[in-house]
Amino acid sequence: MLEHEFQCPYCWEGITMLLDTSVSRQTYIEDCEVCCNPIEIRVAFENNELQSFEANGIEQ
């Protein structure tokens, strides 16, 4: 597991999230812990190291 900090694309607050390094590519939806809006998370790992991270708002 890897702790990663980023800004919410809605409220711009800092969020800390645990990422699972055992899966090389992941896409999932996680709600912001501050404003509760859904965020699409896309991550990629190589050799358990973070290669890319995207946190995008979802049009509702």
N, C-alpha and C positions, 0 to 999 in steps of 0.2 A: 504494500500500500504506500501511496505517496500523498502527502498533504500539499495541496496547491491553492494559492490565493489568486482571485481575479475580481473584476468589477462586474456587478449586475448590469446588463444592457438596458434595464428599465430605470432603476433608481440610483445607479452608480455607486452604491454602497459596496464595500469590500466584503467578499464572501470567501470562506475557507472550505474546501471540499476534499474528502479522501478519494483518491483515484486508485482503481485496481490495476496494478502493473502486470498482472498475469494474463490479461487479454490484450493482444497487440493493437486492435482497432475497435473502438466503441463509439456508438451514437445512442444517446438516451435523453430523456426529458427529466429535468430536476426543477422543482420550484425554488425561487429565491427565498431564503430564510428571513429576509427583511420585508419585502413587498409582496411575496407570495405569487408573483407572476411566473409562468413557465419559461424555462430557458433550455434551448437545445444545446447539449454538450457533445462535442466531438473531440476525441482524444486518440492519439497514436503513440505507441511505445515501441522501442527497439532495444533489445537486451535490457529490459526493465527500466529504460531511461525515457523520459518524456521527449517526444520528437515534435509533436504539435498539439495545440489546445485551442479550441474555439468555443465561445459561449455566445450564442445568438438568441435574440428575442424571437418569439413566434407570433406571427400576425394572427390576430383573433377576429 
